[in-house]
């Protein structure tokens, strides 16, 4: 009996230690200001970010955070296998850092922040050059991506969100915005192309 209790205690301690490690590594849907996961050494984060479609937002822009929540709600409903979720960074430079280091590929940015980030203007001069591409646009906020977001991911995201364009107030971004190009997948959608999806898309 004592041995069984001892084993349970050890398992509990191991679980708490692992959970603390995940917390320290930022393995959370919401990124606490006190956590820094842009350069986390934990391999779990790499696995996590590859298995969830993450849209970065920031605690510094509550309106943008609301937009991200709404877009993720649609993506989760229409593309459940994407496991879409919002990941909240403490501030906008943190979003720039996560995009720059390829810790995340998508972010919800206001027109102002998208333009400043793309052009490397303060407070984002340390992250230039930061190539960003447009996936969808609601007239105030952009869903931007790194250029290496897979083609079919951009296509599916654009197709899914634009399917609710009226509800989400989405507009055709034309050729892009502020010098940013359309992501190739989004461009395929807006030009009416048909893409053959990979088997594991």
C-alpha positions in Angstrom: 0.0 0.0 0.0 2.8 2.4 0.9 4.6 1.5 -2.3 1.5 2.2 -4.3 1.1 5.6 -2.6 4.7 6.4 -3.2 4.4 5.5 -6.9 1.3 7.8 -7.2 3.2 10.6 -5.5 6.1 10.2 -7.9 3.8 10.1 -10.9 2.1 13.3 -9.6 5.4 15.1 -9.2 6.6 14.0 -12.6 3.3 15.3 -14.1 3.6 18.6 -12.3 7.2 19.0 -13.5 6.3 18.2 -17.1 3.3 20.6 -16.9 5.6 23.3 -15.5 8.0 22.7 -18.4 5.2 23.1 -20.9 4.1 26.3 -19.3 7.6 27.7 -19.2 7.9 26.8 -22.9 4.8 28.6 -23.8 2.7 25.6 -24.8 -0.5 27.5 -24.3 -3.3 28.8 -26.5 -2.8 32.2 -24.9 0.7 33.5 -24.5 1.2 35.1 -21.1 3.2 38.3 -20.9 5.5 36.5 -18.4 6.3 33.7 -20.8 8.8 33.9 -23.6 8.5 31.1 -26.2 10.0 32.7 -29.3 13.3 30.9 -28.5 12.0 28.1 -26.4 14.3 25.0 -26.3 11.3 22.7 -25.8 10.7 20.3 -28.7 7.1 20.0 -27.7 6.4 23.6 -28.9 7.7 22.6 -32.4 5.3 19.6 -32.5 2.5 21.8 -31.2 2.8 24.6 -33.7 3.0 22.1 -36.6 -0.2 20.4 -35.5 -2.3 23.5 -34.9 -3.2 26.4 -37.3 -2.3 29.3 -35.2 -3.3 32.9 -35.8 -1.2 35.3 -33.8 -2.9 38.3 -32.1 -1.7 40.6 -29.4 -3.0 41.7 -26.0 -1.9 45.2 -27.1 -4.7 45.3 -29.8 -7.9 44.0 -28.3 -9.9 44.8 -31.4 -7.5 42.7 -33.5 -7.8 40.0 -30.9 -11.6 39.9 -31.4 -11.1 39.7 -35.1 -8.8 36.8 -34.6 -11.3 35.0 -32.4 -14.0 35.4 -35.0 -11.8 34.2 -37.9 -10.7 31.2 -35.8 -14.3 30.3 -35.0 -15.1 30.0 -38.7 -11.9 28.1 -39.4 -12.6 25.6 -36.6 -16.2 25.1 -37.7 -15.4 24.7 -41.4 -11.9 23.2 -41.2 -12.0 21.2 -38.0 -8.8 19.2 -38.9 -6.9 22.5 -38.9 -7.3 22.8 -35.1 -7.3 26.5 -35.7 -6.6 28.6 -32.6 -5.6 32.1 -31.5 -2.2 32.5 -29.9 -1.9 35.8 -28.0 1.4 37.6 -27.8 2.1 40.3 -25.2 2.9 43.0 -27.7 3.3 43.7 -31.4 7.2 43.3 -31.5 6.7 39.8 -30.1 4.5 39.0 -33.1 7.2 40.3 -35.4 9.8 38.2 -33.6 7.6 35.0 -33.9 7.0 35.6 -37.6 10.7 36.5 -38.2 12.0 33.3 -36.5 9.3 31.1 -38.2 7.7 30.2 -34.8 4.4 31.1 -36.4 3.3 31.7 -40.0 0.1 33.7 -39.6 -0.9 36.9 -37.8 -3.9 39.2 -37.5 -2.6 42.8 -37.9 -4.2 46.2 -38.2 -3.5 48.1 -41.4 -1.1 50.3 -39.4 0.8 47.5 -37.8 1.0 45.5 -41.0 2.5 48.5 -42.9 5.0 49.3 -40.2 6.0 45.7 -39.8 6.4 45.1 -43.5 8.4 48.2 -44.1 10.6 47.7 -41.0 9.5 51.1 -39.5 9.7 51.7 -35.8 9.1 49.8 -33.6 9.9 47.0 -36.0 13.2 48.1 -37.4 15.1 45.2 -35.7 13.0 42.7 -37.6 13.5 44.0 -41.1 13.3 42.6 -43.7 10.1 40.9 -42.7 8.3 39.6 -45.8 4.6 39.4 -45.2 1.8 38.4 -47.6 -1.9 39.0 -47.4 -4.4 36.1 -47.1 -7.6 38.0 -46.2 -8.6 41.6 -45.6 -11.6 43.1 -43.8 -10.9 46.7 -44.6 -9.2 47.3 -41.2 -7.3 44.1 -40.4 -5.3 41.7 -42.4 -4.5 38.1 -42.0 -0.9 38.1 -43.1 1.4 35.1 -43.6 5.0 34.3 -44.1 5.7 33.5 -47.8 6.4 29.9 -46.9 2.9 29.2 -45.7 2.0 26.2 -47.8 0.1 27.0 -51.0 -2.9 24.9 -50.2 -3.1 26.2 -46.6 -3.4 29.8 -48.0 -6.0 28.6 -50.5 -8.1 26.8 -47.9 -8.0 29.6 -45.4 -8.9 32.2 -48.0 -11.7 30.0 -49.5 -13.1 29.2 -46.0 -13.1 32.8 -44.7 -14.3 34.3 -47.9 -17.2 31.9 -47.8 -18.4 34.0 -44.9 -17.3 37.3 -46.4 -20.5 39.1 -45.7 -20.6 38.0 -42.0 -16.9 38.9 -41.6 -16.9 42.1 -43.7 -14.1 40.7 -45.8 -13.1 42.4 -49.1 -11.1 41.5 -52.1 -7.6 42.7 -51.3 -6.8 43.1 -55.0 -3.1 42.6 -55.5 -2.3 43.0 -51.8 -1.8 46.0 -49.5 1.0 48.5 -48.7 3.4 46.8 -51.1 2.6 43.3 -49.7 1.7 40.7 -52.3 -1.2 38.3 -52.0 -0.1 34.8 -50.7 0.0 32.5 -53.6 -2.8 30.3 -52.2 -5.0 33.4 -51.6 -4.2 34.7 -55.1 -5.3 31.4 -56.6 -8.6 31.7 -54.8 -9.2 35.3 -55.8 -8.3 34.6 -59.4 -10.8 31.6 -59.5 -8.2 28.9 -59.9 -8.8 25.4 -58.7 -6.1 23.7 -56.7 -5.7 19.9 -56.2 -5.3 19.4 -52.5 -2.5 17.1 -51.2 -3.7 13.9 -49.7 -2.8 15.0 -46.1 -4.1 18.6 -46.4 
